[in-house]
């Protein structure tokens, strides 16, 4: 799959959006718990794929950073 930059400012940074089933696979968390964590500010916010639509995706790098932070927290704050 080819990733296309969102705009001119993103030419050096590729953004990949992942859907809920992938977020759930990465984290081991349920759909409802992911939404609960996001609503409370404890998980990355989803991106509306179509403004006003129901389809959402998450920035993969933000989800991976969140997971890395969980591991760092477990290991005593080292990242």
Secondary structure, DSSP 4 states (H G I P E B T S, - for coil): -----SSGGGTT----EE-HHHHHHHH---HHHHHHHHHTTSSPPPEESSTTSS-EEEEHHHHHHHHHHHHHHHTTS--
